[in-house]
Amino acid sequence: MSYANEYSSSIDTPEHFWGDKASALPWFVPPTTILSKDENNMDRWFADGVLNTCYMAVDHHVQSGRGDQAAIIYDSPVTNTKSQLTYSQLQTQVAAFAGALRDKGVEKGDRVIIYMPMIPEAAIAMLAVARLGAIHSVVFGGFAPAELAVRIDDATPKVIVTASCGVEIAKVIPYKPLVDEAINLASHSPDSVIMFQRDTLPAELHHERDCDWNDVISAATPAEPVPVNGTDPLYILYTSGTTGAPKGVMRDNGGHAVAMHYSMAAIYDNQPGDVFWAASDVGWVVGHSYIVYAPLLAGCTTIMYEGKPVRTPDAGGFWRMVEEYQVKTLFAAPTAFRAIKKEDPDGLLINDYDISCLNNIFMAGERLDPPTYDWTVEKTGKPVIDHWWQTETGWAICGNMLGIEKVPVKAGSATLPISGFNVCILDESGAELPAGSQGAIAIKCPLPPSCLPSIWGNFERFESAYLTEFPGYYSTGDGGYIDEDGYVFIMGRTDDVINIAGHRLSTGEMEEVVAQHPAVAECAVIGVKDSLKGQLPVGMVILKDGQDITDADLHQDIKKALVANIGPIACFKDTLIVPRLPKTRSGKILRKILRNMADGQAYTVPSTIDDPACLDEMHGLMQSRNWI
C-alpha cells in the first residue's frame, strides 16, 4: 500500500483502520468498540477490549517460540558491564518481580514510582507493574528530591522501586539519600521502597519500609498477567514543565499497545528478531515507547545503554554499539550527533567500525537542523530520518513511514504526517492556512491511539492546555508550516518567534543559517529587547573542537549569511561564543529560560536541567555583552 492510501484510510475511516491494526495483537478479548466517548466527552480507543500489555510484550513471544531470542541487551561502558536477557529469561524475572510487588500490596490500578538508572531492572520493574494491571510512573534517576516529592504526592504510589546508585561517566550518584529526602518532603508516604543493590555503591537499608530487590523476589510466587480494559491506564509520565505543578501524561493500555506495535513496522521498518536501539533513557517518553514497549511488543531485540554519545570512552561509542550488536535501526536526539560532531568533526572514528548492518538513523526530541542532518548523512553514509513527536502523543506525529513507502527527504522537514494524525496549520483565529504559510501546528480530533486522554487527576488542566485554544483540535504548542507537497516543517515552539519592527521571524529559521557556518557545532538564537525595534536576535554558539575564531569575526560571517538567506530584516545584533548551552537531560536547549534571562524576567530552573551551574555562567556572559 502507498503512503497516500495508508494515510487517507487512517483519516477517512479511523475505526476500520485502527480496528484492523488492533487485530494483529493477542488480546484476551478483542475489542468490538473501536472508538467511543468517555465521561469527559474525550475520544477513547478499544474501550471494551481486554488485554495485558506485559503479556503482549513478553509471554506471547515465549508462547510463539521466540523464548530463546534476546529481548534486552544491556551495555554499560560506565561500569564495564554487558549482559543479555532472552524473552524466556525476561518472562521469568518479570513474573517474579510482579509477585514481589503483589506481596507488597500492589493491585490493579495502584501506582508504583520507578526511580532507576539505565539498567535492565528498570524495564523489568515497568513490565512487572503492567503485569499486575497497576500504573507505573518512571521518574528520571537522579532527579532532585523536591521534584521526586511532588511526583510522589501527585501519583500517590504504594511502592517506590529504586536502585542504590546511578553512574554518569565517572560520577556515582547515590539514590538512597535522594529517595529518603523526597519521602520526607512529600505528604504521601509509600508503604514500601524496594532497592536494587548495585555493586558500584550498595546502600544501607535502615528504614522499616526498605526492602532488598533480591530478598523480595526470593520470597515471592511468580504472578500471572492481570486482564485490564483497553482504556485502563498503563502509565503516568510527568512532563518537564518549567513552572507549576507537574503534568502527568496518562497513557491507555489498549491504544498504546496498538500504536506501538503498528509503528515498529510502519515507521521504523523493523520486524521480529531485528535489533532496535533507542539511545535514550527510560525516564523519558522515548525510553517508554522505544526502549521498552514498542520493540518488545514487536518481538524485536532492544538495547539499554548506560552511557553517553561521547566520553564513554570517546565519540565512537555509538558506532561500536552498532557493530557489536548488529543494530538495524538507531534512534537518538540530534544533540547526540552534534556532540559527536563536535568531538570528531571529520567523523574519523566511524571508520574504526563496520556499521554496514545499520539501515537507518532516526532523530527526534528537538528540531533537526540541516547542518546536523547533512553531517550525519555524509559521515555515516546512512539515511537520516527526522520525525517529530511529543511526550503527550507517545509516538511520531510526522515522519517517513519506511515500512509503508519511503518518500524523498527534505532537510529541515519532519516529512509527512503519520497515520491518524490530521495535522493542520492554523492562524490565531483557528482558520486553516494555505501551503507555505507559518502558523500554529494543531491536530484535528480524534487523536489516534496512544495520545493522552487526560492529565492524571486533572482533566480541566488537560482541556485548558491542549483543547481550548482551537476547539476541535489538539494544540501542539509548536509552530511551522506545510509546503505544497504536504511536508511538515517544525520551526520551534510558537513562542520561539522574534518580532522585529512588526515582522515575525522564526528563531529556528535563523538557527539553520547560523549552524551552517563551518566553525559552528551547535547554536541557539533568541530575541532580546530593543527600544527601537522591539526585539533583536542574538546568537550563542559552541565551536567545533579545534576551531579558532573571534566573536567579532564569527558575528560578521553570520550577519552576512543571514542577510543573504533571510534578508536585512533579520537585524542580527550579536554573536557570543560559549563553552556550553543550558539543556535538559534529554538534550533540549532551554531557550525560554535564556529569553527570560536576557529580558530580566523571572524564570524557574527546571528539574530536568543537566547542569544548573550553566545558567549562572550564561547570565554572566549576557551581562558582559549588555544583553541584560
Secondary structure, 3 states (H helix, E strand, C coil): CCHHHHHHHHHHCHHHHHHHHHCCCCCCECCCCCEEECCCCCEEECCCCEECHHHHHHHHHHHHHHCCCEEEEEEECCCCEEEEEEHHHHHHHHHHHHHHHHHCCCCCCCEEEEECCCCHHHHHHHHHHHHCCCEEEECCCCCCHHHHHHHHHHHCCCEEEEECEEEECCEEEECHHHHHHHHHHCCCCCCEEEEECCCCCCCCCCCCCEEEHHHHHHCCCCCCCCCEECCCEEEEEEECCCCCCCEEEEEEHHHHHHHHHHHHHHCCCCCCCCEEEECCCCCCHHHHHHHHHHHHHCCCEEEEECCCCCCCCCCCHHHHHHHHHCCCEEEECHHHHHHHHHHCCCCHHHHHCCCCCCCEEEECCCCCCHHHHHHHHHHHCCCEEECEECCCCCCEEEECCCCCCCCCCCCCCCCEECCCCEEEEECCCCCECCCCCCEEEEEECCCCCCCCCCECCCHHHHHHHHHCCCCCEEEEEEEEEECCCCCEEEEEECCCEEEECCEEEEHHHHHHHHHCCCCEEEEEEEEEEECCCEEEEEEEEEECCCCCCCHHHHHHHHHHHHHHHCCHHHCCCEEEECCCCCEECCCCECHHHHHHHHCCCCCCCCCCECCCHHHHHHHHHHHHCCCC
